[in-house]
Structure formats: structure tokens, C-alpha cells
């Protein structure tokens, strides 16, 4: 691999005392989807750092703290060396050659034990573990009194932290935070890590359909798409992603799950795996959309064997997840100059539903296209179209006569 990456200088890397490590790193970077040029730069920096540090030995274990110090390089390339250090650390961790930094403080050890409990006993997914961990870390940093610690925790401390989070989150998000905080405090009480009984926290009530979906008007949607110039590969990818969300009502998770074989070019259809309802939806594609997808595959998609339709632009090349789709919307909304500060990516999906409703499409059909489980979930859009509701209002007896009398 080193000979392929460095046709002229490969002997210099192979002759290094860390030649075997560099070869293994190159293979790992390629397998992870990194591009050729970034791989060359990473290998150059790693070789320079390892050869210039006497603390490291070829084929041996590496201490995480030593790596952090070794990749701190003064000068204009300091940031690039830190990035390479993180990549090399991940490589060592993946190959079982990293000695991590030992956590000795009591709260760090508690977090590790709780993480193990959630993973091994409760069997939570990686995403759930990440969310619980973020809540616990925030609580331990902002909810504890420094002089009393966890052993001196009181109900007033918990309430004060909930008040802080209530100012930073909506009720829907606060529900999840309180559930995660409850679980942690219950664990602490049961395992003698802190006072018991503090997990009894009132949770905010959220009523189904209390807030109508926030839909962008179609003019704003078109202006948002028009703000993407489509000059680079990233522009073409982002435009195609937002186009599918706006014109076909796809969720971010559905866009991220699209594969190359989801497009039937002969039939002109798109196969969508609706994760929420666990059903398959086949959508007819307009000629304009087919041309857009074809152009995106030509100039906007990285040359990769991955089956997913939408990939990361930067190295390492991987499929984007639904958070990546949300970030695409946020990035383009911020650059568009439009008043979209408090609007989420789902506003495109809601705009799609409202556009169909105003064109006279039936609620059942809209619900099927959106992948709703029940008609009740779709009927919420009726509350948004005030102009349409005015047209179906019934006259109130006596109002016309009274108005006529006052007029006279």
C-alpha cells in the first residue's frame, strides 16, 4: 500500500523503523474510506512524529497521553497535526494497541460504571447511550454543588438543574432529559452512589397535536433551493437532498437510507424505505428529478463502491446519517439569507404536505405519502390551512340579519 501511495518515496517510509506500523495504518485508512491525498498527508505527519519521538517503539502499545503530547506541534500546521493525532489514536484503539488515559476521579468512574450498567443490563443502543451520557455529564458539571458533591445532593439541586434545562429546551425535549435524569438518580440511589428518592421528578406534559406543524410557504422553499448555486460536488449533493425532501416529503432518515438501487431509471420511480412505519413506498419521479439525480451521480457523488445514494463529501467517504441530512438543511438555511433561524428540516416535509392539501389532494393520500400510521396524524395539517377552513365554514343563524339591521 505504501508503494501505491508513494510511488517515488515509498522506500523512505518502508525503511523507517515504524514501516510496519505505517503500512498497517495505510491499509486501515483505505478500509475506512479515506481519500488518497488525505491518507498521504496523515502518513507523512505520523511518520514525522514517530521518528522524532523516543518514547515510542515499533509494534508496541501506545499511551494515549503520550500521543496527545507528541502531536502538539507549534506553527501553522498545528491543527492538521492534532487531526492526524486523533486519526492515529482511533487506529490504535481499533487494533488494540492503545493504552487509554485512566480516569481516577470519582465522578468519571461513576460515569463509566453507569455507562456499563446501561449497556450491559438495560441493553440500550449506542445512540441512547450517547444521549444518557450527555445528560449525566451536564448534570454532574452544572447540577452538583462543588463543595458537597453527589453525596450532598438535594431535591433543591435537582430542581435547579431542571429549571436550567427548561429554559434551554422545549417541553418535548425536556421530557427526554428528565427521563434520563430520573434513570441516573434512581441508579445512584439503588447502588449507594447518592441519596435515594431524588428520582421522583415531575415531567412536563405534552399533548398530541398541541402545536401545528411549522410549514414553510412554497415561495420560501423555492428561494431556499435557488440559493444553492450548484457549482461544486457539495452543492449538487445538498441541492438534491433538499429537493427530495421538499418535492417528495421524505424524512431525513429516509433520505439517508436511500440506496443506488432505489432509483428505477426505466420505470422512473424511487423506492423509499419508510423506517417509522416499516413499509415500502414507491414514488413516481418527475422528469426533472430524474435529470437532477443523474447529474448528481455524475458530478456530486464521490467515486465509491458504497451502496448508499448520498455520501460524505470529505474524507473518510461514508454514507451520511439522518443527522447529516439535518445539518445539510441547517447549513443551507444559514447561508440562504432567508429568515429560517428557528425552522427545522421537517418544515420542508410539512411544506410538501400543505402544498398537496391546497391542490385538493385527499387527506388519506397525503397520509400514505407521508407514511403516517393513522389518519389523525395527517389531519393536523387541516388546522394550518386557515384560508381553506374559511371556505367550509357554515353560516351562523341570525348573524346576517343582525348585520343587515345595523347596516340599515
N, C-alpha and C positions, 0 to 999 in steps of 0.2 A: 504493500500500500504506500509506503514512503517513497518508493521508486516511481510510482504512478503520480504522486502528488508533487514530488520534487525531481523532475527528470534530470536536472543538472546538478543539484546539490544533495541528492539523496544519500551519498556516501558520508557526507558530514553528519547527517542525522543518524544513520545506521552505525557509524563509528563512535558515536557518543556512548559513554558508559551507561546512559539511560536509553540506549537504542531500542531494547525490547519493550520498555515502557512506552516509548513514543509510538512504536508500531501498534501496540495494543490500543493506545489512545486513538490513533488514526482509525483503526477498524471500528472502534466504539462510536466515534463521531459520525462516521459514514452510516452506521446502522441506525443512529438516532435521527438521521435526516438532515444533518448539517451540510451546507453547501461547500463546494470545493475551496473557494477563496477564504471564507472564514476558518475552515479547517487548517489551511496553510498558516494563517496568522496565529491560531491557537497553538499549533505545534511549535512555531518559532518562539513564541513567548515562553511556553512551558520548558522548551529545551534551554533557553537562555537562563531562566530562573533556576532550574535544577542543576545545571552545570556550574552555576555561580554560588551554590549554597552547599556547605559541607555537612549540614545536618541530615541530608537525605542520602539514602543508599539504594542502589538499583534493586528492584524486586522486593523491597522490604515494605513494611507498613509505614504510613504517613500520618503524622499527628495533625489534626485539624487546625490547632492553634499555630503550629509552625508554618503551615501553608498560608494562613492569613497574613502572617508577618512577612513571609517570603515574597508574596505577590503585591506588597505595598511598595511601589516603585515611584520615586519622585519624578516630576517632569510632565510634559504634555501628554504622554501616553498612560498616565496613572489609571485612568478609568478603564481603559482597554485591558490593562493587566489585571485589575480587580475582576473584570468579567471573565477573563480566561481562568483566573484562580477559582472562581465559582464553578466553571465548567469542569476543570480538572478535579475539584473536590467531589462533584457528582459522579465522575468517572470512577474515582477511587471507592466511593461508597457503593456503587453498583457492582464493583468487582471484589468487594470485601476486604479492601486494603486501607480503609480509613479508620483512624482511632479518633472518635468524636470527643469533643470537649465535655468533660464530666461536669454535671450540674450538681453542685453541692449545697446550694441554699434550699431551705425548707420548702418554699413555695414552688420552686422549679421541680423538686422531687414530687410534690403533691400533684402538680400538673401531669407529670409522667405517669404516676400511679392512676390518676383519674382517666387519662387517655387510654391506658391499658385496660381499665375496667370497661369503658365504653366500647372498645374494640373487641375484647375477648368475651365479656359477659353479656353485654347488650347487643353486640354484633352490628354496630352502626356502620354505615357506609363511609367512605373516605370524605365525601362532601359534608356529611353530617358531623363527622369528627372535626373537620376544619371549622365548621360553624360553632360547635360547642367550645372548641378550644379558643376561638376568638372572643367569645363571651366571657369565658372564665378568665382569660388573660386580662381583659378590660376590667373585670370586676376586681381582680386582685391588685391591679395597679391604681384604680380610681375609687374603689368601694371600701378599701380597708384603711383604717387609721394606722399610720406608720408606727406609732408608739404602742399600740395594743395588739396588732396582728390579727390573725384569724381566730385565735383563742378568745380574744376580747370582742369579737364581732357581736353587734346588737341588731335588733329589729330596726332601730332608727338608721343604722348604717345601710342596711339593705334598702330601706325606703328611700333614703337619699340617693342611692345609686339608681334606683328605678326612676326617680324624678329626673335625674340627669338624662337617662336614656329616653324618657318620654318626650323630652324637648328636642331630641335628635332624630327620632323615628316616628313614623305614623303608627296608628294602632295595630294595623295588620302586622307590621314588622315587630312591634313591641310584644305582641303575643308570643312570637317565637323566642325572643330574647328572654322573656320571663320564664317560659317553659324550660329553656336551657339553664337558667339560673336556679330554678327550682330543683332540677335534677342534680346540679352540683352541690347545693346546700343540703339536699337530702342525703347524698353520698357522704358529705363531711360529717353530718350528724350520726349516721349509721356506723361510720368507721372511726369515730372518735377524733376526727380531724378538726372539729369545731363544735360550737353549741348546737344542740338539736332543736327542732321545732321552727327554725327560721325559713323553712321551705314553704310555709303557708303564706303565699303571696297572691293577692287578688290580680287577676288578669283582665286586661281591657276587653270589653265585649265588642264584637264585630258582627254586624248584621248583613246577611246575604243581600247584595244588591243595594246597600245603603248609598253607595256612590255610583253614579252612572259612568260608563267607560268614557275616557277622555279621548275624543277622536279629533284628528286634525282635519280642517276643511281641505277639500281636494286641491284647491289652488295652492295652498301651502305645501302639500305633498309634492306637487309638480315643481314648485320652486326649489324644494329641497333636492330633488333629483337633478334638476337643471344646474344646481350649484357645483356638481361634480363634473370636472372638465373632461375626464376620461383620456388622459394623456399617458399615464403610467399603468403598470400592471395592477397596482393597488387601487387606482381609480376605477378600472374596469371591474375588479372583484367587488368593491364596495357598491358600485352602481348596480351591479347585477343582484347582489344580496338585497338591497333596499327595494329594487324593482319587484322582486318576487314577494317580498313582504307586503308591499303596497298594492300590487295588482292581483295578488292571489291569496292574501290574508294569512300567510304562513307564520307560524310561531318561530322565535329564534331557534328553539330546539329542533324544529322540523327542517329549517334551512341548514343547520349544522349537520343533520343526519342524511342529507341528500347525497346520493352516490352518482357516479358517472353513468351507470346503467339505469338510473331513474328516468332519464330522458329517452323517450322512444321517438327518434327522429322521423321514422317513417309514418307513424300514426300521429305525430305532433302532440304527444301527451307527456305529462310529468307524474311520476309515481311518488306519492308522499306518504311516509310512514308517520301516522298521527300517534305520537307517543302517549298523549293524555288519554285517548280512548282506545288505544291499541288496535287501531283499524287502518286499513289501507285506502287511500283516496287517489283516484286517477283524475287529474285535471287536464282539460284541453288547453293547449298553449296557443296563444296568438302568434301570427307570423312574425310580428315584431319581437316577441320574446324569444322565439327560436333563433332569429338572427342575432339577438343580443347574447344568448348562451353560446352560440357558435363563435362569435367574436371574442367572448371572454375566454373560451378554451384555446383560442389562437394566441392571444396576447396577454391575458390576465392570469392564467393558471401556470404555476411552476411545473417544470418538466419532472414529473414524479410518477411512480408506479402505484401510489396510494389510490384506493378506490373512491375516496370521498370527492365530492364536486368542488368544495371550497376549502382551500388550504391557507396556511400562514404564508405571508409574503417573505418574511425574514427567516434566516436560519435559526434553529433547525426547521426544516419543512415538515409540518404535521397538519393534520386536519384541525380546523377551528372547532371550538365547542360553542355552546349557546351563549356563554359569557363573551366570547369573542365577537359573536354577531351583535350582541348588545353594545359592545364597545365600538363597533363599526358605526352604529347609529349615533351614539353619543359623540364620536369624533366628527362625523359629517354634520351633525346638527350644530355643533360648536363652531365649525368653520363656515357654515352657510350664511351667517349673519342674520338669520331669522329668529324671531322670539320663541325659542324652543328650550329655554333653560330648565323648565320643570316638566318637560314632556318625556315620556319613556318610549322605548322602541315599540311597545304594544299599541301606541297611538296609530301606527301605520295599519295594523290589523283592524283596529276599530274604524279607521277611515275607510278601509275596504268594505266593512260591513255596512256602514252608513251609506256608502255610495250605491251598493246594491239595493238597500232599502228604499232610497229615494228614486231608484229606477223601476220600482214596482216589483222587485223580486220577493217571493213569498218568504215568510219567516222560517218555515221548515227547510227550504232550500238553503237559506243563509246559514242556518244551524248545521246542516250537513257539510257545507263547505268549510265552516269554521271548526268542525269536529267537536261540537258540543254534545254532551251526554243527554241533556234534556232541553225541551223547548223553553223552559223557564230561563235558562242561561242566555238564550238568544233574545227573548222578549225584552230584556233590559235596554236594548237599543231603541225600542219604541219610545222610551222615556226621553231620549235625547232629541229626537226629531220633533221639535215643538211645532214647526210650520205644518207638518203633516197632521199632527194631532188637532190643530185648529180646524182643519178641513172636515174632520169627522165628528166635531162637537155637535150635540143636539141642542136645539133652541130651548130656552127655559120659559115655560108658560108665564105670561104676564109681563115679561121684560120688554117686549116690543111695544105693547100698548102703553106702558108707563112712559117709555122713552118718547113715544109719539105724542103723549099728552103734555109732557114737559116742553117738547119742541114747540107745540102749538102755543 
